[in-house]
Amino acid sequence: MDEERLPQPDAADIELAKVLQALGDPVRLHLFRVYAAGGEYHCSAEGLGVDHLHKSTVSHHMRVMREAGLTSTRVAGRNRYVSLRRAELDVRFPGLVAALLAAEGAP
């Protein structure tokens, strides 16, 4: 099965203003915290704690996060898997991810 990554900014091109703007939405901040636990997450709303949202709304939030440089989306056939670009974010903005997670007592 062919795999690809959806377009995302290079790590050096990630802008702090876009990252903070993306995380200014409570749903995206929640998804950020879920993704920060590590691993890849299927793009369906199941298991992400956003089951109450329409699939297109969840897709929109995921696209905003990817375009801001927060996440990476891997396409495998008809499936999409999202992961936080934690290592790249830690290099680009040292301490930012940890500070955002600590702000709400997240892991």
Biopython code that builds the backbone (N, CA, C, O; Angstrom):
import numpy as np
from Bio.PDB.StructureBuilder import StructureBuilder

atoms = [
    (1, "MET", "N", (0.842, -1.182, 0.000)),
    (1, "MET", "CA", (0.000, 0.000, 0.000)),
    (1, "MET", "C", (0.890, 1.248, 0.000)),
    (1, "MET", "O", (1.806, 1.360, 0.814)),
    (2, "ASP", "N", (0.618, 2.180, -0.911)),
    (2, "ASP", "CA", (1.391, 3.418, -0.995)),
    (2, "ASP", "C", (1.060, 4.327, 0.182)),
    (2, "ASP", "O", (-0.083, 4.403, 0.633)),
    (3, "GLU", "N", (2.088, 5.011, 0.665)),
    (3, "GLU", "CA", (1.892, 5.963, 1.756)),
    (3, "GLU", "C", (2.445, 7.309, 1.338)),
    (3, "GLU", "O", (3.418, 7.389, 0.587)),
    (4, "GLU", "N", (1.825, 8.354, 1.826)),
    (4, "GLU", "CA", (2.293, 9.702, 1.554)),
    (4, "GLU", "C", (1.969, 10.581, 2.750)),
    (4, "GLU", "O", (1.213, 10.185, 3.637)),
    (5, "ARG", "N", (2.536, 11.755, 2.770)),
    (5, "ARG", "CA", (2.248, 12.749, 3.803)),
    (5, "ARG", "C", (1.531, 13.908, 3.135)),
    (5, "ARG", "O", (1.884, 14.312, 2.027)),
    (6, "LEU", "N", (0.523, 14.441, 3.814)),
    (6, "LEU", "CA", (-0.156, 15.623, 3.303)),
    (6, "LEU", "C", (0.779, 16.825, 3.448)),
    (6, "LEU", "O", (1.652, 16.822, 4.316)),
    (7, "PRO", "N", (0.612, 17.840, 2.620)),
    (7, "PRO", "CA", (1.492, 19.018, 2.684)),
    (7, "PRO", "C", (1.491, 19.663, 4.069)),
    (7, "PRO", "O", (0.453, 19.805, 4.716)),
    (8, "GLN", "N", (2.676, 20.039, 4.491)),
    (8, "GLN", "CA", (2.866, 20.705, 5.783)),
    (8, "GLN", "C", (4.080, 21.607, 5.658)),
    (8, "GLN", "O", (4.945, 21.357, 4.819)),
    (9, "PRO", "N", (4.163, 22.651, 6.474)),
    (9, "PRO", "CA", (5.346, 23.515, 6.376)),
    (9, "PRO", "C", (6.599, 22.795, 6.866)),
    (9, "PRO", "O", (6.540, 21.940, 7.750)),
    (10, "ASP", "N", (7.728, 23.159, 6.273)),
    (10, "ASP", "CA", (8.999, 22.654, 6.790)),
    (10, "ASP", "C", (9.154, 23.173, 8.218)),
    (10, "ASP", "O", (8.615, 24.224, 8.566)),
    (11, "ALA", "N", (9.890, 22.434, 9.034)),
    (11, "ALA", "CA", (10.058, 22.816, 10.436)),
    (11, "ALA", "C", (10.581, 24.242, 10.580)),
    (11, "ALA", "O", (10.141, 24.976, 11.465)),
    (12, "ALA", "N", (11.513, 24.637, 9.722)),
    (12, "ALA", "CA", (12.095, 25.980, 9.810)),
    (12, "ALA", "C", (11.100, 27.079, 9.437)),
    (12, "ALA", "O", (11.307, 28.247, 9.768)),
    (13, "ASP", "N", (10.025, 26.703, 8.752)),
    (13, "ASP", "CA", (9.022, 27.678, 8.309)),
    (13, "ASP", "C", (7.809, 27.778, 9.226)),
    (13, "ASP", "O", (6.903, 28.568, 8.961)),
    (14, "ILE", "N", (7.776, 26.994, 10.297)),
    (14, "ILE", "CA", (6.646, 27.049, 11.224)),
    (14, "ILE", "C", (6.686, 28.388, 11.955)),
    (14, "ILE", "O", (7.706, 28.757, 12.537)),
    (15, "GLU", "N", (5.580, 29.101, 11.921)),
    (15, "GLU", "CA", (5.499, 30.421, 12.542)),
    (15, "GLU", "C", (4.771, 30.332, 13.879)),
    (15, "GLU", "O", (3.707, 29.721, 13.982)),
    (16, "LEU", "N", (5.357, 30.946, 14.893)),
    (16, "LEU", "CA", (4.773, 30.927, 16.231)),
    (16, "LEU", "C", (3.361, 31.501, 16.228)),
    (16, "LEU", "O", (2.470, 30.945, 16.870)),
    (17, "ALA", "N", (3.147, 32.588, 15.524)),
    (17, "ALA", "CA", (1.816, 33.205, 15.486)),
    (17, "ALA", "C", (0.770, 32.235, 14.948)),
    (17, "ALA", "O", (-0.348, 32.189, 15.461)),
    (18, "LYS", "N", (1.116, 31.462, 13.923)),
    (18, "LYS", "CA", (0.166, 30.500, 13.352)),
    (18, "LYS", "C", (-0.092, 29.340, 14.306)),
    (18, "LYS", "O", (-1.216, 28.847, 14.409)),
    (19, "VAL", "N", (0.954, 28.910, 14.999)),
    (19, "VAL", "CA", (0.799, 27.835, 15.988)),
    (19, "VAL", "C", (-0.148, 28.285, 17.095)),
    (19, "VAL", "O", (-1.082, 27.568, 17.452)),
    (20, "LEU", "N", (0.099, 29.473, 17.635)),
    (20, "LEU", "CA", (-0.740, 29.973, 18.728)),
    (20, "LEU", "C", (-2.159, 30.256, 18.265)),
    (20, "LEU", "O", (-3.111, 30.032, 19.012)),
    (21, "GLN", "N", (-2.311, 30.743, 17.045)),
    (21, "GLN", "CA", (-3.646, 30.985, 16.501)),
    (21, "GLN", "C", (-4.399, 29.663, 16.363)),
    (21, "GLN", "O", (-5.578, 29.584, 16.708)),
    (22, "ALA", "N", (-3.734, 28.636, 15.868)),
    (22, "ALA", "CA", (-4.371, 27.334, 15.721)),
    (22, "ALA", "C", (-4.802, 26.778, 17.078)),
    (22, "ALA", "O", (-5.867, 26.172, 17.198)),
    (23, "LEU", "N", (-3.974, 26.985, 18.090)),
    (23, "LEU", "CA", (-4.284, 26.444, 19.418)),
    (23, "LEU", "C", (-5.227, 27.337, 20.215)),
    (23, "LEU", "O", (-5.586, 27.010, 21.346)),
    (24, "GLY", "N", (-5.626, 28.456, 19.634)),
    (24, "GLY", "CA", (-6.574, 29.349, 20.300)),
    (24, "GLY", "C", (-7.988, 28.800, 20.321)),
    (24, "GLY", "O", (-8.847, 29.322, 21.032)),
    (25, "ASP", "N", (-8.234, 27.764, 19.559)),
    (25, "ASP", "CA", (-9.551, 27.120, 19.537)),
    (25, "ASP", "C", (-9.558, 25.976, 20.544)),
    (25, "ASP", "O", (-8.634, 25.163, 20.547)),
    (26, "PRO", "N", (-10.576, 25.892, 21.398)),
    (26, "PRO", "CA", (-10.603, 24.838, 22.432)),
    (26, "PRO", "C", (-10.560, 23.414, 21.873)),
    (26, "PRO", "O", (-9.944, 22.537, 22.478)),
    (27, "VAL", "N", (-11.196, 23.174, 20.743)),
    (27, "VAL", "CA", (-11.178, 21.826, 20.159)),
    (27, "VAL", "C", (-9.775, 21.476, 19.697)),
    (27, "VAL", "O", (-9.301, 20.367, 19.945)),
    (28, "ARG", "N", (-9.099, 22.410, 19.026)),
    (28, "ARG", "CA", (-7.748, 22.131, 18.554)),
    (28, "ARG", "C", (-6.773, 22.001, 19.722)),
    (28, "ARG", "O", (-5.844, 21.195, 19.656)),
    (29, "LEU", "N", (-6.965, 22.772, 20.781)),
    (29, "LEU", "CA", (-6.112, 22.630, 21.966)),
    (29, "LEU", "C", (-6.319, 21.248, 22.583)),
    (29, "LEU", "O", (-5.362, 20.616, 23.030)),
    (30, "HIS", "N", (-7.561, 20.784, 22.607)),
    (30, "HIS", "CA", (-7.849, 19.437, 23.110)),
    (30, "HIS", "C", (-7.148, 18.383, 22.242)),
    (30, "HIS", "O", (-6.515, 17.467, 22.767)),
    (31, "LEU", "N", (-7.263, 18.512, 20.911)),
    (31, "LEU", "CA", (-6.610, 17.562, 20.009)),
    (31, "LEU", "C", (-5.096, 17.596, 20.186)),
    (31, "LEU", "O", (-4.444, 16.552, 20.164)),
    (32, "PHE", "N", (-4.539, 18.785, 20.360)),
    (32, "PHE", "CA", (-3.105, 18.941, 20.611)),
    (32, "PHE", "C", (-2.695, 18.109, 21.820)),
    (32, "PHE", "O", (-1.686, 17.406, 21.783)),
    (33, "ARG", "N", (-3.466, 18.189, 22.875)),
    (33, "ARG", "CA", (-3.147, 17.436, 24.094)),
    (33, "ARG", "C", (-3.264, 15.933, 23.872)),
    (33, "ARG", "O", (-2.456, 15.159, 24.386)),
    (34, "VAL", "N", (-4.263, 15.525, 23.111)),
    (34, "VAL", "CA", (-4.410, 14.101, 22.788)),
    (34, "VAL", "C", (-3.199, 13.629, 21.996)),
    (34, "VAL", "O", (-2.594, 12.611, 22.331)),
    (35, "TYR", "N", (-2.843, 14.366, 20.946)),
    (35, "TYR", "CA", (-1.711, 13.992, 20.099)),
    (35, "TYR", "C", (-0.394, 14.010, 20.869)),
    (35, "TYR", "O", (0.521, 13.251, 20.552)),
    (36, "ALA", "N", (-0.295, 14.869, 21.875)),
    (36, "ALA", "CA", (0.940, 14.979, 22.654)),
    (36, "ALA", "C", (1.243, 13.708, 23.437)),
    (36, "ALA", "O", (2.375, 13.506, 23.875)),
    (37, "ALA", "N", (0.244, 12.853, 23.618)),
    (37, "ALA", "CA", (0.476, 11.584, 24.314)),
    (37, "ALA", "C", (1.381, 10.670, 23.498)),
    (37, "ALA", "O", (1.906, 9.683, 24.014)),
    (38, "GLY", "N", (1.561, 11.002, 22.216)),
    (38, "GLY", "CA", (2.458, 10.238, 21.357)),
    (38, "GLY", "C", (1.720, 9.289, 20.443)),
    (38, "GLY", "O", (0.543, 8.994, 20.648)),
    (39, "GLY", "N", (2.419, 8.820, 19.440)),
    (39, "GLY", "CA", (1.854, 7.873, 18.487)),
    (39, "GLY", "C", (1.039, 8.547, 17.407)),
    (39, "GLY", "O", (0.976, 9.773, 17.315)),
    (40, "GLU", "N", (0.418, 7.717, 16.593)),
    (40, "GLU", "CA", (-0.430, 8.191, 15.514)),
    (40, "GLU", "C", (-1.882, 7.925, 15.858)),
    (40, "GLU", "O", (-2.210, 6.938, 16.517)),
    (41, "TYR", "N", (-2.737, 8.809, 15.408)),
    (41, "TYR", "CA", (-4.159, 8.696, 15.679)),
    (41, "TYR", "C", (-4.924, 8.680, 14.367)),
    (41, "TYR", "O", (-4.684, 9.501, 13.482)),
    (42, "HIS", "N", (-5.854, 7.728, 14.254)),
    (42, "HIS", "CA", (-6.706, 7.659, 13.072)),
    (42, "HIS", "C", (-7.521, 8.943, 13.018)),
    (42, "HIS", "O", (-7.900, 9.492, 14.053)),
    (43, "CYS", "N", (-7.785, 9.411, 11.818)),
    (43, "CYS", "CA", (-8.443, 10.711, 11.669)),
    (43, "CYS", "C", (-9.919, 10.698, 12.053)),
    (43, "CYS", "O", (-10.541, 11.759, 12.102)),
    (44, "SER", "N", (-10.492, 9.540, 12.322)),
    (44, "SER", "CA", (-11.890, 9.517, 12.750)),
    (44, "SER", "C", (-11.995, 10.144, 14.138)),
    (44, "SER", "O", (-11.013, 10.185, 14.879)),
    (45, "ALA", "N", (-13.153, 10.619, 14.480)),
    (45, "ALA", "CA", (-13.361, 11.287, 15.764)),
    (45, "ALA", "C", (-13.327, 10.302, 16.933)),
    (45, "ALA", "O", (-13.191, 10.713, 18.085)),
    (46, "GLU", "N", (-13.449, 9.012, 16.646)),
    (46, "GLU", "CA", (-13.473, 8.009, 17.710)),
    (46, "GLU", "C", (-12.176, 8.008, 18.505)),
    (46, "GLU", "O", (-11.085, 7.997, 17.935)),
    (47, "GLY", "N", (-12.305, 8.018, 19.807)),
    (47, "GLY", "CA", (-11.144, 7.947, 20.673)),
    (47, "GLY", "C", (-10.403, 9.253, 20.864)),
    (47, "GLY", "O", (-9.419, 9.304, 21.602)),
    (48, "LEU", "N", (-10.859, 10.314, 20.208)),
    (48, "LEU", "CA", (-10.199, 11.613, 20.343)),
    (48, "LEU", "C", (-10.933, 12.540, 21.305)),
    (48, "LEU", "O", (-10.444, 13.623, 21.626)),
    (49, "GLY", "N", (-12.103, 12.115, 21.761)),
    (49, "GLY", "CA", (-12.873, 12.948, 22.674)),
    (49, "GLY", "C", (-13.630, 14.063, 21.977)),
    (49, "GLY", "O", (-14.043, 15.032, 22.613)),
    (50, "VAL", "N", (-13.814, 13.926, 20.663)),
    (50, "VAL", "CA", (-14.568, 14.933, 19.912)),
    (50, "VAL", "C", (-15.702, 14.267, 19.122)),
    (50, "VAL", "O", (-16.092, 14.736, 18.053)),
    (51, "ASP", "N", (-16.215, 13.173, 19.671)),
    (51, "ASP", "CA", (-17.268, 12.400, 19.004)),
    (51, "ASP", "C", (-18.520, 13.235, 18.727)),
    (51, "ASP", "O", (-19.296, 12.913, 17.828)),
    (52, "HIS", "N", (-18.713, 14.297, 19.493)),
    (52, "HIS", "CA", (-19.899, 15.139, 19.352)),
    (52, "HIS", "C", (-19.838, 16.049, 18.127)),
    (52, "HIS", "O", (-20.838, 16.668, 17.765)),
    (53, "LEU", "N", (-18.678, 16.132, 17.492)),
    (53, "LEU", "CA", (-18.515, 17.005, 16.333)),
    (53, "LEU", "C", (-18.726, 16.242, 15.032)),
    (53, "LEU", "O", (-18.456, 15.044, 14.953)),
    (54, "HIS", "N", (-19.207, 16.942, 14.021)),
    (54, "HIS", "CA", (-19.385, 16.355, 12.706)),
    (54, "HIS", "C", (-18.014, 16.043, 12.115)),
    (54, "HIS", "O", (-17.038, 16.737, 12.397)),
    (55, "LYS", "N", (-17.947, 15.000, 11.299)),
    (55, "LYS", "CA", (-16.678, 14.564, 10.703)),
    (55, "LYS", "C", (-15.998, 15.698, 9.937)),
    (55, "LYS", "O", (-14.776, 15.838, 10.002)),
    (56, "SER", "N", (-16.764, 16.499, 9.219)),
    (56, "SER", "CA", (-16.156, 17.593, 8.441)),
    (56, "SER", "C", (-15.559, 18.654, 9.352)),
    (56, "SER", "O", (-14.567, 19.289, 8.995)),
    (57, "THR", "N", (-16.148, 18.851, 10.520)),
    (57, "THR", "CA", (-15.620, 19.824, 11.477)),
    (57, "THR", "C", (-14.293, 19.328, 12.046)),
    (57, "THR", "O", (-13.339, 20.097, 12.171)),
    (58, "VAL", "N", (-14.237, 18.054, 12.384)),
    (58, "VAL", "CA", (-12.992, 17.472, 12.889)),
    (58, "VAL", "C", (-11.914, 17.562, 11.812)),
    (58, "VAL", "O", (-10.768, 17.895, 12.111)),
    (59, "SER", "N", (-12.271, 17.268, 10.569)),
    (59, "SER", "CA", (-11.310, 17.365, 9.461)),
    (59, "SER", "C", (-10.785, 18.782, 9.322)),
    (59, "SER", "O", (-9.595, 18.985, 9.084)),
    (60, "HIS", "N", (-11.667, 19.763, 9.471)),
    (60, "HIS", "CA", (-11.247, 21.167, 9.392)),
    (60, "HIS", "C", (-10.214, 21.483, 10.472)),
    (60, "HIS", "O", (-9.184, 22.096, 10.191)),
    (61, "HIS", "N", (-10.492, 21.064, 11.708)),
    (61, "HIS", "CA", (-9.558, 21.323, 12.810)),
    (61, "HIS", "C", (-8.207, 20.657, 12.552)),
    (61, "HIS", "O", (-7.157, 21.240, 12.825)),
    (62, "MET", "N", (-8.241, 19.448, 12.032)),
    (62, "MET", "CA", (-6.991, 18.735, 11.735)),
    (62, "MET", "C", (-6.210, 19.440, 10.627)),
    (62, "MET", "O", (-4.982, 19.511, 10.685)),
    (63, "ARG", "N", (-6.907, 19.958, 9.627)),
    (63, "ARG", "CA", (-6.239, 20.676, 8.542)),
    (63, "ARG", "C", (-5.579, 21.949, 9.055)),
    (63, "ARG", "O", (-4.447, 22.254, 8.680)),
    (64, "VAL", "N", (-6.276, 22.695, 9.911)),
    (64, "VAL", "CA", (-5.717, 23.929, 10.470)),
    (64, "VAL", "C", (-4.445, 23.616, 11.257)),
    (64, "VAL", "O", (-3.451, 24.334, 11.155)),
    (65, "MET", "N", (-4.485, 22.547, 12.036)),
    (65, "MET", "CA", (-3.313, 22.176, 12.827)),
    (65, "MET", "C", (-2.152, 21.753, 11.933)),
    (65, "MET", "O", (-1.004, 22.107, 12.200)),
    (66, "ARG", "N", (-2.440, 21.001, 10.880)),
    (66, "ARG", "CA", (-1.390, 20.560, 9.955)),
    (66, "ARG", "C", (-0.789, 21.751, 9.224)),
    (66, "ARG", "O", (0.431, 21.852, 9.100)),
    (67, "GLU", "N", (-1.635, 22.650, 8.740)),
    (67, "GLU", "CA", (-1.140, 23.807, 7.998)),
    (67, "GLU", "C", (-0.350, 24.774, 8.878)),
    (67, "GLU", "O", (0.504, 25.513, 8.387)),
    (68, "ALA", "N", (-0.639, 24.766, 10.181)),
    (68, "ALA", "CA", (0.129, 25.596, 11.114)),
    (68, "ALA", "C", (1.477, 24.956, 11.459)),
    (68, "ALA", "O", (2.362, 25.610, 12.010)),
    (69, "GLY", "N", (1.620, 23.669, 11.126)),
    (69, "GLY", "CA", (2.875, 22.973, 11.397)),
    (69, "GLY", "C", (2.868, 22.147, 12.664)),
    (69, "GLY", "O", (3.899, 21.597, 13.052)),
    (70, "LEU", "N", (1.720, 22.054, 13.313)),
    (70, "LEU", "CA", (1.636, 21.310, 14.571)),
    (70, "LEU", "C", (1.642, 19.798, 14.381)),
    (70, "LEU", "O", (2.222, 19.062, 15.179)),
    (71, "THR", "N", (0.994, 19.347, 13.318)),
    (71, "THR", "CA", (0.836, 17.910, 13.118)),
    (71, "THR", "C", (1.304, 17.490, 11.744)),
    (71, "THR", "O", (1.498, 18.305, 10.843)),
    (72, "SER", "N", (1.476, 16.198, 11.618)),
    (72, "SER", "CA", (1.801, 15.575, 10.346)),
    (72, "SER", "C", (0.718, 14.539, 10.081)),
    (72, "SER", "O", (0.294, 13.832, 10.995)),
    (73, "THR", "N", (0.267, 14.447, 8.829)),
    (73, "THR", "CA", (-0.774, 13.489, 8.471)),
    (73, "THR", "C", (-0.231, 12.524, 7.432)),
    (73, "THR", "O", (0.197, 12.919, 6.348)),
    (74, "ARG", "N", (-0.261, 11.257, 7.791)),
    (74, "ARG", "CA", (0.184, 10.191, 6.899)),
    (74, "ARG", "C", (-1.040, 9.555, 6.260)),
    (74, "ARG", "O", (-2.005, 9.216, 6.945)),
    (75, "VAL", "N", (-0.993, 9.396, 4.944)),
    (75, "VAL", "CA", (-2.089, 8.788, 4.199)),
    (75, "VAL", "C", (-1.678, 7.372, 3.835)),
    (75, "VAL", "O", (-0.624, 7.157, 3.235)),
    (76, "ALA", "N", (-2.514, 6.406, 4.200)),
    (76, "ALA", "CA", (-2.288, 5.006, 3.852)),
    (76, "ALA", "C", (-3.582, 4.478, 3.256)),
    (76, "ALA", "O", (-4.517, 4.121, 3.974)),
    (77, "GLY", "N", (-3.620, 4.434, 1.923)),
    (77, "GLY", "CA", (-4.859, 4.031, 1.263)),
    (77, "GLY", "C", (-5.930, 5.067, 1.517)),
    (77, "GLY", "O", (-5.741, 6.249, 1.228)),
    (78, "ARG", "N", (-7.062, 4.627, 2.061)),
    (78, "ARG", "CA", (-8.161, 5.548, 2.382)),
    (78, "ARG", "C", (-8.075, 6.078, 3.809)),
    (78, "ARG", "O", (-8.913, 6.877, 4.225)),
    (79, "ASN", "N", (-7.080, 5.643, 4.551)),
    (79, "ASN", "CA", (-6.948, 6.040, 5.945)),
    (79, "ASN", "C", (-5.930, 7.164, 6.107)),
    (79, "ASN", "O", (-4.969, 7.278, 5.345)),
    (80, "ARG", "N", (-6.171, 7.985, 7.119)),
    (80, "ARG", "CA", (-5.240, 9.061, 7.456)),
    (80, "ARG", "C", (-4.897, 8.951, 8.937)),
    (80, "ARG", "O", (-5.754, 8.689, 9.781)),
    (81, "TYR", "N", (-3.619, 9.160, 9.219)),
    (81, "TYR", "CA", (-3.126, 9.054, 10.584)),
    (81, "TYR", "C", (-2.392, 10.336, 10.943)),
    (81, "TYR", "O", (-1.525, 10.802, 10.204)),
    (82, "VAL", "N", (-2.753, 10.894, 12.085)),
    (82, "VAL", "CA", (-2.220, 12.189, 12.513)),
    (82, "VAL", "C", (-1.298, 11.992, 13.711)),
    (82, "VAL", "O", (-1.582, 11.200, 14.610)),
    (83, "SER", "N", (-0.187, 12.730, 13.704)),
    (83, "SER", "CA", (0.718, 12.712, 14.858)),
    (83, "SER", "C", (1.243, 14.130, 15.086)),
    (83, "SER", "O", (1.360, 14.924, 14.153)),
    (84, "LEU", "N", (1.549, 14.424, 16.331)),
    (84, "LEU", "CA", (2.124, 15.714, 16.699)),
    (84, "LEU", "C", (3.584, 15.752, 16.252)),
    (84, "LEU", "O", (4.305, 14.765, 16.392)),
    (85, "ARG", "N", (4.007, 16.868, 15.725)),
    (85, "ARG", "CA", (5.405, 17.042, 15.305)),
    (85, "ARG", "C", (6.218, 17.515, 16.516)),
    (85, "ARG", "O", (6.865, 18.561, 16.474)),
    (86, "ARG", "N", (6.174, 16.745, 17.562)),
    (86, "ARG", "CA", (6.746, 17.139, 18.856)),
    (86, "ARG", "C", (8.236, 17.462, 18.767)),
    (86, "ARG", "O", (8.669, 18.515, 19.235)),
    (87, "ALA", "N", (9.011, 16.581, 18.180)),
    (87, "ALA", "CA", (10.461, 16.808, 18.122)),
    (87, "ALA", "C", (10.778, 18.080, 17.341)),
    (87, "ALA", "O", (11.631, 18.866, 17.751)),
    (88, "GLU", "N", (10.097, 18.280, 16.224)),
    (88, "GLU", "CA", (10.344, 19.468, 15.408)),
    (88, "GLU", "C", (9.906, 20.736, 16.128)),
    (88, "GLU", "O", (10.580, 21.763, 16.054)),
    (89, "LEU", "N", (8.775, 20.662, 16.825)),
    (89, "LEU", "CA", (8.297, 21.825, 17.578)),
    (89, "LEU", "C", (9.231, 22.150, 18.740)),
    (89, "LEU", "O", (9.471, 23.319, 19.042)),
    (90, "ASP", "N", (9.757, 21.109, 19.392)),
    (90, "ASP", "CA", (10.678, 21.331, 20.510)),
    (90, "ASP", "C", (11.975, 21.998, 20.047)),
    (90, "ASP", "O", (12.554, 22.802, 20.777)),
    (91, "VAL", "N", (12.428, 21.667, 18.839)),
    (91, "VAL", "CA", (13.633, 22.298, 18.301)),
    (91, "VAL", "C", (13.317, 23.738, 17.889)),
    (91, "VAL", "O", (14.085, 24.655, 18.179)),
    (92, "ARG", "N", (12.201, 23.927, 17.222)),
    (92, "ARG", "CA", (11.844, 25.254, 16.688)),
    (92, "ARG", "C", (11.481, 26.232, 17.805)),
    (92, "ARG", "O", (11.889, 27.393, 17.775)),
    (93, "PHE", "N", (10.708, 25.755, 18.795)),
    (93, "PHE", "CA", (10.250, 26.598, 19.906)),
    (93, "PHE", "C", (10.495, 25.858, 21.225)),
    (93, "PHE", "O", (9.563, 25.295, 21.799)),
    (94, "PRO", "N", (11.742, 25.858, 21.707)),
    (94, "PRO", "CA", (12.073, 25.102, 22.923)),
    (94, "PRO", "C", (11.167, 25.465, 24.104)),
    (94, "PRO", "O", (10.993, 26.636, 24.443)),
    (95, "GLY", "N", (10.602, 24.432, 24.712)),
    (95, "GLY", "CA", (9.773, 24.612, 25.899)),
    (95, "GLY", "C", (8.316, 24.941, 25.627)),
    (95, "GLY", "O", (7.505, 24.901, 26.553)),
    (96, "LEU", "N", (7.952, 25.264, 24.391)),
    (96, "LEU", "CA", (6.578, 25.662, 24.100)),
    (96, "LEU", "C", (5.587, 24.531, 24.337)),
    (96, "LEU", "O", (4.573, 24.723, 25.008)),
    (97, "VAL", "N", (5.872, 23.361, 23.792)),
    (97, "VAL", "CA", (4.942, 22.232, 23.943)),
    (97, "VAL", "C", (4.781, 21.892, 25.424)),
    (97, "VAL", "O", (3.662, 21.699, 25.901)),
    (98, "ALA", "N", (5.885, 21.820, 26.142)),
    (98, "ALA", "CA", (5.826, 21.500, 27.576)),
    (98, "ALA", "C", (5.023, 22.551, 28.335)),
    (98, "ALA", "O", (4.240, 22.217, 29.224)),
    (99, "ALA", "N", (5.217, 23.812, 27.986)),
    (99, "ALA", "CA", (4.481, 24.890, 28.664)),
    (99, "ALA", "C", (2.991, 24.801, 28.381)),
    (99, "ALA", "O", (2.175, 24.993, 29.282)),
    (100, "LEU", "N", (2.633, 24.511, 27.141)),
    (100, "LEU", "CA", (1.218, 24.391, 26.784)),
    (100, "LEU", "C", (0.566, 23.211, 27.486)),
    (100, "LEU", "O", (-0.589, 23.289, 27.905)),
    (101, "LEU", "N", (1.300, 22.128, 27.611)),
    (101, "LEU", "CA", (0.761, 20.945, 28.285)),
    (101, "LEU", "C", (0.667, 21.168, 29.791)),
    (101, "LEU", "O", (-0.289, 20.725, 30.426)),
    (102, "ALA", "N", (1.638, 21.841, 30.354)),
    (102, "ALA", "CA", (1.644, 22.108, 31.798)),
    (102, "ALA", "C", (0.564, 23.111, 32.197)),
    (102, "ALA", "O", (0.104, 23.107, 33.339)),
    (103, "ALA", "N", (0.163, 23.959, 31.271)),
    (103, "ALA", "CA", (-0.817, 24.997, 31.575)),
    (103, "ALA", "C", (-2.127, 24.424, 32.090)),
    (103, "ALA", "O", (-2.819, 25.071, 32.877)),
    (104, "GLU", "N", (-2.476, 23.220, 31.655)),
    (104, "GLU", "CA", (-3.705, 22.580, 32.107)),
    (104, "GLU", "C", (-3.422, 21.295, 32.873)),
    (104, "GLU", "O", (-4.328, 20.498, 33.115)),
    (105, "GLY", "N", (-2.187, 21.100, 33.247)),
    (105, "GLY", "CA", (-1.839, 19.896, 33.976)),
    (105, "GLY", "C", (-1.883, 18.646, 33.124)),
    (105, "GLY", "O", (-2.062, 17.546, 33.648)),
    (106, "ALA", "N", (-1.723, 18.796, 31.806)),
    (106, "ALA", "CA", (-1.731, 17.659, 30.897)),
    (106, "ALA", "C", (-0.400, 16.915, 30.997)),
    (106, "ALA", "O", (0.564, 17.435, 31.559)),
    (107, "PRO", "N", (-0.348, 15.690, 30.445)),
    (107, "PRO", "CA", (0.889, 14.902, 30.516)),
    (107, "PRO", "C", (2.046, 15.537, 29.792)),
    (107, "PRO", "O", (3.144, 14.979, 29.773)),
]
sb = StructureBuilder()
sb.init_structure("model")
sb.init_model(0)
sb.init_chain("A")
sb.init_seg("    ")
for serial, (resi, resn, name, xyz) in enumerate(atoms, 1):
    if name == "N":
        sb.init_residue(resn, " ", resi, " ")
    sb.init_atom(name, np.array(xyz, "f"), 0.0, 1.0, " ", f" {name:<3s}", serial, name[0])
structure = sb.get_structure()
